[in-house]
Each structure stands twice: as structure tokens, then as C-alpha cells.
Amino acid sequence: MPVVELDRISKSYDQKVAIKDLSLKIEAGTMFGLLGPNGAGKTSSIRMMIGITLPDSGTVNLFDRPFSRDQLSRVGYLPEERGLYKKMNVMDQLVLMGQLHGLKAETAQQRARAWCDRLQIMDAADKKTQELSKGMQQKIQFISTLLHDPGLIIMDEPFSGLDPVNASLLQDTLLDLKKQGKAILFSTHRMDQVEKLCDSICLVHRGEAVLAGTMREVKSGYERNRVLIHFEGGRDFLGHPAVESFKEYAGQAEIKLKPGANAQDLLKSAAERATIFRFELVEPSLEEIFIKTVGEKVDA
Amino acid sequence: MHSALLIAKREYLERVRSKAFLLTTILLPLVMGGIMAGSIFAASKGGGLKHLAIASNDAGLAAAVKAQVQKGDNPPESVMVVAPATEADRQELVKQVDARTLDGYLWLDLKPGKSVPQAIYASRTSADVFSVSRLQDAVSQALMRQQLAARGMAADQVDDLLRKVDVKTAQVKNGAIITSDASKSFIGAYVMIMMLYFVVVFYGMNVARSVIEEKTSRIFEVLLATARPESLLMGKLLGVGAAGLTQVGAWFLLLAVYSGSAIAARAGVNGFASFGITPLQLGFFAIYFLLGFFFYSAVAAGFGASVSSEQEVQQFSFFIVAPLLVGLIMMSYILSNPNSALSVGLSLFPPCTPIVMYLRLCSQTPPMWQLALSVVLMVAAIWVAIWIAARIYRVGILMYGKRATLPEMLRWLRYS
């Protein structure tokens, strides 16, 4: 049962088309990456998922039912920029957010304390938001998104402004929530995070989905045409017919193969002439796929 | 409704707990009281004329004027008479004024055969209007006395004749004459109107500012993912309105404590009635305060959602409250012509209703149907204002960086 299902939604503002015929599905217990360059339409599509704006055409289903506002108590939304009351005490703020999502004040308070403890910001609970660092505020925002135990968690650039230690703390938390069966959507242009965390992705460019599917599906659409070799000895195997181009560094080389070339032939030829420490047929990184896809679209 | 109440509670507590709220609640009545006391004190001090000289070629006239000057409230400490005065005396007086031993001198030159002298008052300041009018009165009274005495009237008869007549006011209400005090009901209306104006403007702008704060900090985006814009807006208006009412309530409490106190009793004040404020007026004050507040706050909220910075709100705030100013500017006209077509028309025009209808109420109780109609019209206007504001709120708040043009705003009204 998909937790979110967008079916050919479109949205225009004045003359500008923000989203065109976008479809996607997010299953429970998976993490979904919504990718795209700045201004591609990521935030616009998220806003339609949670009813801040309505699509001009197409349908939005949440938890297997057409969108209605009462489902919002099962959704947690973290916007791209901090949305906190600056002058409000952190605990009061968390309790308010919990209450707005339908929790009782006491329940909200208990859960808020537990989360603050887990994310190591117990000291901040009684301070005003404006006294906190950017990273701390991001953690508070993160907690306010999760307090009501939502089945769908939507996060727009959740790790921006965090140092590596805190970013990995939040990543682990998200992976934990995924194990508990939550559907998690996060929108970013940081490909390395998506590659590590997401099960499926959708790449949006100029309001349209240009690439979508599970990580494996997406990558399998691209050939493994890159070879990384660590070696010692003769280097004339770099002139092998399978090699289209290469970059050579001290004791290693990065080779791009010709289309359809057999990497095993190259390995044999290299092994005859040099000692091989490492030979790896590298799959394309999401970043390369992203640049390639978006770049092609720009050219077109 | 649940979320509206949660938001209302937050807005209310944030305001009521702030230091600024405590300060204005306590300081404003003190400052207002201080200004009133100060102006009463200044008025009683009679313009600071302490040492005066009267110089004339006619000794009788000079003495009569001196007697008259010393008669009023708060007379000068010393009045010197120089008569008959010469040009050399005038030089001497000028020197004394320069040296500050004299505040000023009055030069009276009675030409032979004339009954009215030429009078010049010379002092260091040219704008001492209060002293001048006082001297003018004294000279005219002295002349009158002299003339009457010359015609053979006895001194006590002259006194009787020149006594001031005090005109008392009365009000015709429902066919019966009741005593009223014009100055009291004017002051009562004035204090209430200023309070209404201040609170509506202050809290209306407060709403606009808090909308902008939510817009710039993007809190609104989080809130919109939990509740409808109409509930959020209602919550905000309720919370801020309750804070305003708390403040006004505190002021009334202070006024009630003061008017019931022994100090006030000594000043002739006993309860609200002493200010010319009736229970009916108090009730309608609350009603029009709430209606006015909700109307102007909804307008201000819609406005706040369509601009991107606080400066812009400040630039335009005048235009938002301009209809309230119309009522203030026309205050004395409305108080004296409460039933003219213009007054009635303005009092039924929702943006002007709170102040104009309240003014009419202070002057004479308007027909019941007009009161009822004004309330109905205002409620309708508030509903429309909130509906429009919620639309602009929802769309405007998601647009950043530029102010919306009017055609854009009209398009936003159609967006869902």
C-alpha cells in the first residue's frame, strides 16, 4: 500500500509551469529521494502533497485515500528553512506543535523530553529558540516534525546547516524510523546522502520527472563503463583498444571504456604487463547520473 | 477551531508575558495622567508672570489696572506702578526687563480727550499669549470700572455688574431634561476614543507585524501543514485581541480604583459617572472595540501577508487607519450634530463605525435600529475582511521577496 501516491499532478503559477504531469509512489518502510536542481519544483510538489497548495489537475492520495486535511495529523513536515517562533521557549514550542497535530499537552511534553534526550539537546529545552545555534534549531525542528509519530515524514533539505556528527545522528534516526515502517521522503540536491540512504528516487527537472525508480533500476540504466586500477609496472595497457580515455595518477589510473568494450580483456592485458593491486568496475555515481541527465536536458 | 484556540493561546501568552506589555499597561496611564496633571498645573500657574510694572501718564488708570491684575487667580508676586511715566522711566524699565528683575512692563498711554489708552506690553518673550490676554482683560475691566464710577455708580454695584455668568448645560433625553456636564462628557468621549484609537491601531499593526514575522521565518509553512489558513488567522486575531482587551481592562481597573479612591473623592470624582461615562457607553465601548479591532486586524493581516518587510507596513499603516482618523478629525462636529445625515452615514460605514458611532452615543443615544444595523454591517464587513485576508495570507505568504501588485492580489483571491 503506497503511503503517498501522486498521479499526474500539474500546477502553474500565472504563466510559469511549476509542475507538469508528475507521478510518484512512496511505500511504507522506504526512504524516497526527491532530487533536482534549485527551482526544479521539489518544494512545489511537496506543498501539494500536504495541501498547502492544491494541484490544478491530477490527484494526490495519502494513506491510500484521496487527500483530505484530517490526514495531516499523520504527516510530519520539515520545511527547507527553519520555521520556529524565535521568542518562544523550546519546550513550549514543541508542545504546541504536538498539540496542533492532535496530541494532548502531557503526551507532547513527555515525547518532546524523550526526543531531546535522544538528540542530545536536553540543555536547550528551556531556552528561547533565538538563543540556539543553527544546528540546534534544526534539531528542534526535526523533533517537532516527529513528535506525533507520523506515518509519513517529509523533509526538505534536513541536513543543511548540520556538522557531520549531527548529520549522521539524524541520518541514523531516519534509518531507525524507516525500520519502524515509516515512509520517508526527503528532498535534497546532496547526491551523496541520497545514495547512502534512499531506496528509490525521482529526479525532477523543470517541473517534470526525468528519472524515477529504485536506486538499482536507476543505476542499471547506466553502463558500468568506468574502471579504477591500482598497479605497479608497465603502463602500456592503457593503450588497449577497449580504452576510450584515461586519467593517470601515481600508481593508479581511472579509465573510461569504449561503449560495449569488455573490461575482462583489459584486465587480462593489464595483468600480463603489470602487478595489479586493485581492479574495480565502478558503477556510475548518482551525482554523475544527475549531471548527465540534467545536463542533457539543458542541452536539448 | 481546536487549532485556532491553540494559536490564540500562544499569541496571547507571548504578548501578555512580554516586558513591553507590562510597561505600556502601567506606564501609559501614568504618562497620560502626568500630561493631564501637567497641563492643569501649567494652566493654573498663569503663564509665569511674576514681576510686572505698569507705567502710565495717568496715575488713576495705572492704579485701577494694578488692582484688577491682582484680583484674578494666581496673581503676580509684585506689581510696580510708575506714574506719571516719562521716556527716561521707559528706558529704566527696559533695562530692568533685560536684567530679569522684571518679567515685563505694561505701557499705557492715555491721550488727552480720549477714553481708551494705547497699551503696549513689553517682555522678553513675544509669545506669552496667556499673560497678554490676562492684561487685556484687566485693562478693559479697569476702564469699565473707571467709566462706570465716573457715571456715578457705587463700587459694589460695579462689582455686581461685572460678575461672570456661568452657563450650565443640560441635555434633552427622551423628552425630559436631565442635567449634564458638557465638559465632562466631552472629556469622557475623548479619553475613550483615544483609547479605542490607540488600541485598534497598536494591536492591528501588531497583527500585521506578526504575520510578516511568520512569513519571513517560514513558521507559516509548518502551520499550514497542520491547519487551515482561516483558523490560523482567526486564532491570531483572537489571541492578539484578547491581549488588547486585557490591557484595556487593566486600564479600566486602574481608572476604577482611582475614581473610587479617597484622593479622587477630594477632586470631586466619584465612580465612572464622574467622567460622564455611563454603563451603556461602557458596554458599547467593549462592543465597538472588539468589532473595530477584528476589522482593522483582518485588514492589517491581509496587508501584512502581501508585503515582505516591516518597513513597508510602517509606510502604509497610515492608509489603513485613515478611516479611524476621519472620526477623530470630525469629533466635535459629530458630538454637536450626532443626528445629521453625515454623522449617521459615517457611523454606518463599517471602517468608521467604531469611532463615529461611539461619539454619537456619547452625545445622544442613537435610535436602536441604527445601533443594531451598525453592528450587523460591521460583522459582515469583518467576515469579508477575514475571508479576503485568509486568501492573501495563504498565497501571499508563500511568495517571497516582492510586494504583490493589485492585479496579482486579485488573482490570489481566485487561487485555491
Interface residues (C-beta under 8 A of the other chain):
Chain A: D14 R47 I50 G51 I52 T53 L54 R69 L72 S73 V75 Y77 P79 E80 E81 R82 G83 L84 Y85 K86 K87 M88 L96 M97 Q99 L100 H101 S144
Chain B: S3 L6 R10 E14 E213 S217 R218 I219 F220 E221 V222 L223 L224 A225 T226 A227 R228 R394 L398 R411 Y415 S416
